[in-house]
Amino acid sequence: MRLLVLAFVTVLAAASAALAAPTCNDVSGRTVRCGTPGAMPVGWTPPPEVLAARPATEPGPSARQLFALVCFLGGLVTLFALLPDFEDGRGGGWDRQEGDDP
């Protein structure tokens, strides 16, 4: 069994990572696929004034998305609160164990 685990770890460690294709930017600084119309050459970066103006034009999450996020997190916290106690009042645990007898 140990030999199988060792062989598996060796194969995973020896495998080369896949390299991703390069990304390109368009004139406004958005990431686009290279070779599409409007894509600038690989490595090109937009001027600083374009980068400074970009976050102001990007839309943020809508009120509906924020409400849905708050509802999801509230429901998750509610489910955690509804979990049963894992200790009884005396701190003895769920059931009796060996050596618990007086």
N, C-alpha and C positions, 0 to 999 in steps of 0.2 A: 504494500500500500504506500509506503514511504517513497519507493522508487517511482511509482506512478505520479505522486504529487511532485517529486523533484523533476521528473520529465516535463510535467505540465508547466511548472514555473520556469524551467529552462526555455521551453518553446515560447512562452510569453515574453521573457526577457530578451530573447534573441530576435524576435520579430521587429522589423523596422517600422517606424511610425509612418503613416501615409502623410505625404505632404499635400497641403491644400493648394489650390490654384491661387495665383495672385489676385488681389482685388484692385479695382480701379475706382476712381472718383469721377463724377461729372463736374460741370463748371460750378454748380452750387455747393459742392462738397459732399453730396450724398454718395454712398457706396453703391456701385453698379457693377454688373458683369463686364469684364473686359471684352472688347470687340463689338459692343452694342453701339448704336448711334448715340453720340454725345459723350461717350466715355473718353476720358483723357488717358495719356500713356501711364504705364505702371510706374509708380513712384512719384507721380505728380501730386502736389498738394495745393489746395486753393489758397489764395492770398489771405493774410490774417484778418482783413476787414470782412471777408466773406464768412470766415469761421466765427468771428465775433457776432455777426448778425444772424447766424443760423439757428442757435437755440431759441431765439425770440420767435421765429417763424414755425418751429416744430410744435404741433399740437400735443398737449398733455392728455392725461386720462380724462375721460368725460365724467360728469357727475354720476351717471348711471354705473360706470365701471367702478368708481370709488364706493358707491353704495353697495354694489355686489361684493366687493372686497371686504367691506366692514361686516356685511351679513355673513359671509363665509367664515371670517375669523371669529365672529361672535358665536356662530354655531359650533365651531371647533372647540372653543373655550367652554361652551356649555356642555358638550359631550365629555370633555375632560372632567368637568365638575360633577357630572352624573356617574362617574366611575365609582364602584363600591370601595369601601374602606378595605385595605389590605391587612390591617391589624384590628384585632378586637379591642375592647376597652382595656383589657389587662395587658395588652402587648404580647399575647401568646401566639399570634399567627393564625393561620387558617385551620390547622388541625393539630392533633397531638403527634408528637415526634417521639422517637426512642429517648428514654431518660427523662421524660416530662412528668412521670409519676412521682408523687411525693414520697 
